[in-house]
């Protein structure tokens, strides 16, 4: 009997060894109770722009890569879901009067170090954004009067005037710990309350994250998330085809066909807040004359440019902001008419055209070099000679803010989804971003900002769109679609109009 018992134990041990000891280890990714192997829940994605900073109050705030990182690491009071706003850290909110907003906070939220998140952290985060003044988004809070932590779960925000874009703005206020986020080294490895915590960060190279098991909205399915920077389009497409990365976005039209032939990849697209514009420096000759600016518009066959370069990945714009943004108002397109362009130049005193320059930042948008060349070619036909000026990003930003340029070609993203983020921030005279100033436009933009009635705000933006378009403050050739290449074993990844998807509910099969 004893020998039989020992033999049975020996047989069981042999079976365990043959099947692999990993099956009894809690740390293994192999094996499950039903005998099926489980996929590692480790996801690697690549962006075409590097993450410069993890600081949601600094100079890189508003940059899509920073928003992408912040979306994983931190939380906001509210989130935007389509056209609606949904609770996040705030469970509910009300307006006792037009200048006051009261938010009730969740009581079950902790930061990645285990400390409890309270209204003091929310107050400190907004205070820091406003007081540091480094962020290009600080201007969104110009009408802030006060913010009070009424109690641990109540925050009261008062404004000097009504603020119609309050909820839009709050989708971009990322919350950090009040007693830590002011430290000099904090944002090298920051702490948030979001679904992922930071393992390591190499600016403009990669960000490595781990799923936060105690996340208030449920632990993410991914245990690891890596966000890489692969700026070269061909290299990124090769990486997703070979499985080196699991997903990427911002895909040029000429590479989509190749990806669609790969039976392991899904192509996902959505309308986006991304678009191209070419600004004129309206404070300097020759672009201080609206006839010259309109001539530059009429010289372009925008439909042909968009079709030839972007195919189904973009649409011709019909307003200064994309059609997916609140406040959009369709305008009458500028017809392609080079003869009319020449007439306008003659009327403005440039019968033989003129010489000018166009600057842009290296790698700042899909096929930007091809777009620049196409536009320049059309302008050459009406006697306008354009000197190309491709710059590194730091130099480009310096020249842009100093108005040291003739024309500026770039992508932009209305990151909040509200027209005020772009129209109210960039086109009001006080901002002086492109040398254009118009008191009537200022009045409309201010009224739109201060109104809390959506239909009234839309009416103001209808008029503001028309002024910017008719005065040809810039050329707005195209709005881009957000197109993702996702390997088919990745589930739950939804394309985001901002280019900053949330990976909280993503998994690998």
C-alpha positions in Angstrom: 0.0 0.0 0.0 2.8 2.4 0.9 4.7 1.5 -2.3 1.6 2.2 -4.4 1.1 5.6 -2.7 4.8 6.6 -3.3 4.5 5.4 -7.0 1.4 7.6 -7.5 3.2 10.6 -6.1 6.2 9.9 -8.4 3.9 9.6 -11.4 2.2 12.9 -10.5 5.6 14.6 -10.2 6.6 13.3 -13.6 3.5 14.6 -15.2 4.1 18.1 -13.6 7.7 18.1 -14.9 6.6 17.0 -18.4 3.9 19.7 -18.6 6.3 22.4 -17.3 6.7 23.8 -13.8 5.6 27.2 -15.1 2.0 26.0 -14.9 2.1 26.3 -11.1 3.8 29.7 -11.0 1.7 32.8 -10.6 4.3 34.8 -12.6 4.0 32.9 -15.8 2.3 34.0 -18.9 2.0 30.5 -20.2 -0.7 28.0 -19.4 -4.2 28.3 -18.0 -6.7 26.1 -16.2 -8.3 25.1 -19.4 -5.0 24.0 -20.9 -4.9 26.8 -23.4 -1.9 29.2 -23.6 -2.5 32.8 -22.8 -1.1 35.7 -24.7 1.1 38.2 -22.9 -0.8 41.4 -22.3 2.1 43.6 -23.5 1.3 46.1 -26.2 3.8 48.1 -28.3 2.6 51.0 -30.4 4.4 53.7 -32.4 3.7 57.3 -33.1 5.3 59.5 -35.8 6.1 62.2 -33.3 8.2 61.8 -30.2 6.9 62.5 -26.7 9.0 65.5 -25.6 7.6 65.9 -22.0 5.2 64.3 -19.6 4.5 67.6 -18.0 0.7 68.5 -18.5 1.4 72.1 -17.5 4.5 72.8 -19.5 5.3 74.2 -22.9 4.6 70.9 -24.6 1.0 70.7 -23.3 -1.4 70.7 -26.2 1.1 68.8 -28.3 -0.6 65.5 -29.4 2.3 63.3 -28.2 2.0 64.9 -24.7 -1.7 64.5 -24.7 -1.3 60.8 -25.7 1.0 60.2 -22.8 -1.1 62.2 -20.3 -4.2 60.3 -21.3 -2.6 57.0 -20.0 -1.0 58.4 -16.9 -3.4 61.0 -15.5 -7.1 61.5 -15.1 -9.4 64.5 -15.9 -12.6 65.7 -14.2 -14.7 64.9 -17.3 -14.2 63.1 -20.6 -15.6 63.8 -24.0 -17.5 60.9 -25.6 -18.7 62.0 -29.1 -20.7 65.1 -28.6 -21.3 64.4 -24.9 -19.4 64.9 -21.7 -19.2 62.0 -19.3 -18.0 61.7 -15.7 -14.4 60.8 -14.9 -12.9 62.0 -11.6 -16.1 64.1 -11.2 -19.3 62.1 -10.7 -21.6 65.1 -11.2 -21.5 68.9 -11.7 -23.9 71.8 -11.6 -24.0 75.6 -12.2 -25.5 77.5 -9.3 -25.1 80.6 -11.5 -23.5 81.5 -14.9 -20.1 82.1 -13.3 -19.9 79.2 -10.9 -19.3 75.5 -11.5 -19.4 72.9 -8.7 -18.0 69.4 -9.2 -18.4 66.4 -6.9 -15.4 64.0 -6.9 -15.2 60.2 -6.6 -14.0 59.0 -3.2 -12.3 55.8 -4.4 -9.5 57.3 -6.4 -5.8 56.8 -5.6 -2.6 57.9 -7.2 0.0 55.4 -8.3 1.8 55.6 -5.0 -1.4 54.7 -3.1 -2.3 58.2 -1.8 -5.9 59.3 -2.0 -6.9 61.9 -4.6 -8.9 64.8 -3.2 -10.2 68.2 -4.3 -6.9 69.8 -3.1 -5.1 67.9 -5.9 -7.6 69.3 -8.5 -7.1 72.8 -7.1 -3.3 72.5 -7.2 -3.3 71.2 -10.7 -5.4 74.1 -12.1 -3.4 76.6 -10.1 -0.2 75.3 -11.5 -1.5 75.4 -15.1 -2.6 79.0 -14.7 0.3 80.3 -12.6 3.2 78.7 -14.6 2.0 80.3 -17.8 4.3 78.0 -19.9 1.5 76.0 -21.4 -0.1 77.3 -24.6 -3.4 76.2 -23.0 -3.1 78.7 -20.1 -4.9 81.3 -22.2 -8.1 79.1 -22.1 -8.3 80.0 -18.4 -7.9 83.8 -18.8 -11.4 84.3 -17.3 -10.7 82.2 -14.1 -11.5 84.0 -10.9 -11.0 81.4 -8.3 -10.9 77.7 -7.5 -11.8 76.4 -4.1 -11.5 72.9 -2.5 -14.8 73.3 -0.6 -14.2 69.9 1.0 -12.3 66.7 0.1 -14.8 65.7 -2.6 -16.1 69.1 -3.8 -14.4 71.6 -6.1 -15.9 75.0 -6.9 -14.6 77.0 -9.9 -15.6 80.6 -10.4 -15.0 82.7 -13.5 -15.0 86.4 -14.1 -17.5 86.0 -16.9 -19.5 83.0 -18.1 -17.3 80.4 -19.7 -19.1 78.4 -22.4 -16.1 76.1 -23.1 -15.6 75.1 -19.4 -16.2 71.4 -19.9 -14.1 71.3 -23.1 -11.2 72.9 -21.1 -11.5 70.4 -18.3 -11.0 67.5 -20.6 -7.4 68.9 -20.9 -6.8 69.5 -17.2 -4.8 66.5 -16.0 -4.6 66.0 -12.3 -1.4 65.4 -10.4 -0.6 65.1 -6.6 -0.6 68.6 -4.9 2.4 67.9 -2.7 4.7 66.4 -5.4 4.0 67.9 -8.8 5.9 71.0 -8.2 9.2 69.2 -7.6 11.9 69.7 -10.2 12.3 66.0 -11.1 8.7 64.9 -10.7 7.9 64.8 -14.4 10.8 62.6 -15.3 8.8 59.8 -13.7 5.5 61.3 -12.7 2.7 59.9 -10.7 -1.0 60.1 -11.7 -4.2 58.3 -11.1 -4.7 57.0 -14.6 -4.8 53.4 -15.9 -1.0 53.2 -16.4 2.0 54.2 -14.3 5.4 55.2 -15.6 8.3 52.7 -15.7 10.7 54.7 -17.7 10.8 57.6 -20.2 13.3 58.7 -22.8 12.2 61.9 -24.4 11.5 61.6 -28.1 12.3 57.9 -27.9 10.0 55.7 -25.9 7.6 55.7 -22.9 7.3 52.4 -20.9 4.1 52.0 -18.8 2.7 49.3 -16.5 -1.0 48.7 -15.8 -2.2 50.2 -12.5 -4.0 47.3 -10.8 -5.9 49.6 -8.4 -7.3 51.9 -11.0 -10.6 53.2 -9.9 -12.3 52.3 -13.2 -11.0 48.8 -13.2 -7.5 47.5 -13.8 -6.4 47.7 -17.5 -6.1 44.4 -19.3 -2.6 45.3 -20.5 0.2 44.6 -18.1 2.7 46.6 -20.2 2.4 49.4 -22.7 5.2 50.8 -24.7 4.8 53.9 -26.9 7.7 54.3 -29.3 8.7 57.1 -31.7 9.3 55.9 -35.3 9.2 59.1 -37.4 9.9 57.4 -40.8 6.6 56.2 -42.3 8.1 53.3 -44.2 9.8 52.0 -41.0 6.6 52.3 -39.0 4.6 50.4 -41.6 7.2 47.6 -41.8 7.2 47.4 -38.0 3.5 46.9 -37.8 3.5 44.4 -40.7 6.2 42.3 -39.1 4.7 42.4 -35.6 7.5 44.5 -34.1 4.8 46.9 -33.0 1.1 46.2 -32.6 -0.5 49.4 -33.8 0.4 52.8 -35.4 -1.4 55.8 -36.8 -0.9 58.8 -39.1 -0.5 56.7 -42.2 0.2 58.2 -45.7 -2.3 57.3 -48.4 0.3 55.6 -50.6 1.0 53.0 -47.9 -2.5 52.0 -47.0 -3.0 49.7 -50.0 0.0 47.7 -48.9 -1.3 47.4 -45.3 -4.8 46.3 -46.5 -3.2 43.3 -48.3 -1.8 42.0 -45.0 -4.4 39.6 -43.5 -3.1 40.2 -40.0 -3.8 43.9 -40.0 -7.0 45.9 -39.6 -7.3 49.5 -41.0 -9.4 51.6 -38.7 -10.3 55.2 -39.4 -12.4 58.1 -37.9 -13.0 61.8 -38.5 -10.3 63.8 -36.8 -9.5 67.2 -35.3 -6.3 67.4 -37.4 -5.9 69.8 -40.4 -3.4 71.7 -42.4 -3.2 75.4 -42.7 -0.8 77.9 -44.4 -0.8 81.2 -42.5 0.2 84.5 -44.1 2.0 87.0 -41.9 -0.7 89.7 -42.4 1.4 92.3 -40.5 4.0 92.5 -43.3 4.0 93.2 -47.0 2.8 91.8 -49.3 0.4 89.8 -47.1 -1.0 92.9 -45.4 -3.2 93.2 -48.5 -6.2 90.9 -48.5 -6.2 90.9 -52.3 -2.8 89.2 -52.3 -3.9 86.6 -49.8 -7.0 85.9 -51.9 -4.8 85.6 -55.0 -2.8 82.9 -53.3 -6.0 81.0 -52.6 -7.3 81.3 -56.2 -4.0 80.1 -57.6 -4.3 76.7 -56.0 -6.3 73.7 -57.3 -6.9 72.5 -53.8 -9.2 69.6 -54.9 -6.5 68.2 -57.2 -3.8 68.6 -54.5 -5.8 66.7 -51.9 -6.9 64.0 -54.3 -3.4 63.4 -55.7 -1.5 63.5 -52.4 -3.9 62.2 -49.9 -6.6 60.2 -51.6 -9.1 58.9 -49.1 -7.0 59.9 -46.1 -8.1 63.6 -46.2 -10.9 65.9 -47.3 -10.9 69.4 -48.7 -11.7 71.9 -46.0 -14.5 74.4 -46.2 -13.9 76.3 -43.0 -10.9 77.4 -40.8 -11.6 74.4 -38.5 -12.4 70.7 -39.3 -16.0 69.7 -39.8 -15.9 67.4 -36.7 -15.3 70.3 -34.3 -18.1 72.2 -32.5 -18.3 75.7 -34.0 -17.7 74.5 -37.6 -19.5 76.5 -40.2 -19.3 75.6 -43.9 -18.0 78.4 -46.2 -18.0 79.0 -50.0 -14.8 77.4 -51.4 -12.2 79.6 -53.3 -12.4 78.5 -56.9 -9.3 77.6 -58.8 -8.8 80.5 -61.1 -5.2 81.5 -61.8 -6.4 84.4 -64.1 -8.4 85.9 -61.3 -5.3 85.4 -59.0 -3.2 87.4 -61.5 -5.8 90.2 -61.6 -5.9 90.5 -57.9 -2.1 90.7 -57.7 -2.1 93.4 -60.4 -4.7 95.4 -58.4 -2.6 95.1 -55.3 0.5 96.5 -57.2 2.2 93.2 -58.0 1.6 92.7 -61.7 4.8 90.6 -62.1 4.3 88.7 -58.8 6.8 88.8 -56.0 9.3 86.7 -54.0 8.5 85.3 -50.6 9.2 82.3 -48.3 7.4 79.5 -46.6 8.6 77.8 -43.4 7.6 74.6 -41.8 8.8 72.2 -39.1 10.5 69.0 -40.2 8.2 66.0 -39.8 5.3 68.1 -38.6 2.7 66.5 -40.7 2.0 63.7 -43.3 3.5 64.4 -46.7 4.2 68.0 -45.7 7.1 68.2 -48.1 5.0 67.0 -51.0 2.2 69.5 -50.0 4.7 72.4 -49.9 6.1 71.5 -53.3 2.6 71.2 -54.9 1.5 74.6 -53.5 4.8 76.3 -54.5 4.4 74.9 -58.1 1.0 76.5 -58.5 2.1 79.8 -57.1 5.0 79.8 -59.5 2.5 79.9 -62.4 1.2 83.3 -61.2 4.7 84.8 -60.7 5.0 84.2 -57.0 8.4 82.6 -56.2 8.5 80.9 -52.9 11.7 80.0 -51.1 11.3 76.8 -49.0 12.5 77.0 -45.4 12.4 73.6 -43.6 13.4 74.0 -39.9 14.1 71.9 -36.9 11.1 72.2 -34.5 12.8 74.3 -31.9 13.9 76.9 -34.4 10.5 76.8 -36.1 8.7 77.5 -32.8 11.1 80.4 -32.1 10.5 82.0 -35.5 6.7 81.4 -35.3 6.2 83.1 -32.0 8.5 86.0 -33.1 6.5 86.5 -36.3 9.8 86.1 -38.2 8.3 84.5 -41.3 6.3 85.2 -44.5 4.2 82.1 -44.7 3.9 79.2 -42.2 2.7 75.7 -43.3 1.7 73.3 -40.5 -0.7 70.8 -39.1 -2.9 71.8 -36.2 -5.3 69.9 -34.0 -8.3 71.3 -32.2 -7.5 69.1 -29.3 -10.5 69.9 -27.1 -13.0 69.5 -30.0 -14.3 73.1 -29.4 -13.8 76.0 -31.8 -12.6 78.3 -29.0 -9.4 76.2 -28.6 -8.3 77.3 -32.1 -10.4 80.3 -33.2 -10.5 82.0 -29.8 -6.9 81.2 -28.9 -5.2 81.9 -32.2 -7.2 84.6 -34.0 -8.0 87.1 -31.3 -6.0 90.3 -31.8 -4.3 90.1 -28.4 -2.7 86.8 -29.3 -1.1 88.3 -32.4 -0.1 84.9 -33.8 -0.1 85.8 -37.5 -0.2 89.6 -37.7 -4.0 89.7 -38.4 -6.2 91.9 -36.2 -9.9 92.5 -36.5 -12.0 94.1 -33.8 -15.3 92.7 -35.1 -13.8 89.2 -35.0 -12.5 89.8 -31.5 -16.0 90.7 -30.3 -17.5 87.6 -31.8 -14.9 85.3 -30.4 -15.2 86.8 -26.9 -19.0 86.5 -27.0 -18.7 82.8 -28.1 -16.4 82.1 -25.3 -18.6 83.7 -22.7 -21.9 82.3 -23.8 -23.1 79.1 -22.1 -25.9 78.5 -24.7 -24.7 76.1 -27.4 -26.9 77.5 -30.2 -25.9 81.0 -29.4 -22.2 80.1 -29.4 -22.7 78.4 -32.8 -24.2 81.6 -34.2 -21.2 83.6 -33.1 -18.8 81.0 -34.7 -20.8 81.1 -37.9 -19.9 84.7 -38.3 -16.3 84.2 -37.0 -15.6 81.4 -39.5 -16.9 83.6 -42.3 -14.6 86.6 -41.4 -11.5 84.4 -41.2 -12.3 82.6 -44.4 -13.3 85.7 -46.4 -10.3 87.7 -45.3 -8.1 84.8 -46.3 -6.1 84.9 -43.0 -4.7 81.7 -44.1 -5.2 78.9 -46.6 -7.0 75.8 -45.1 -6.4 73.1 -47.7 -7.4 69.9 -46.0 -8.5 68.1 -42.9 -7.0 64.7 -42.2 -8.7 61.5 -41.2 -7.3 59.5 -38.3 -6.2 56.2 -39.8 -4.8 53.4 -37.7 -3.1 50.1 -38.6 -3.9 47.6 -35.9 -2.8 44.0 -35.8 -5.9 41.7 -35.6 -5.0 40.1 -32.3 -5.4 43.6 -30.7 -8.9 44.1 -29.4 -10.7 47.2 -28.0 -8.4 49.9 -29.6 -10.6 52.7 -31.0 -9.3 55.4 -33.3 -9.3 58.8 -31.6 -10.0 62.1 -33.3 -7.2 63.7 -31.3 -4.6 61.1 -32.1 -4.4 60.2 -28.4 -6.2 56.8 -28.0 -6.9 55.6 -24.4 -5.5 52.0 -23.9 -7.4 51.3 -20.7 -9.7 48.7 -22.3 -7.3 47.3 -24.9 -6.3 43.6 -24.8 -4.4 41.1 -26.9 -5.9 37.7 -27.9 
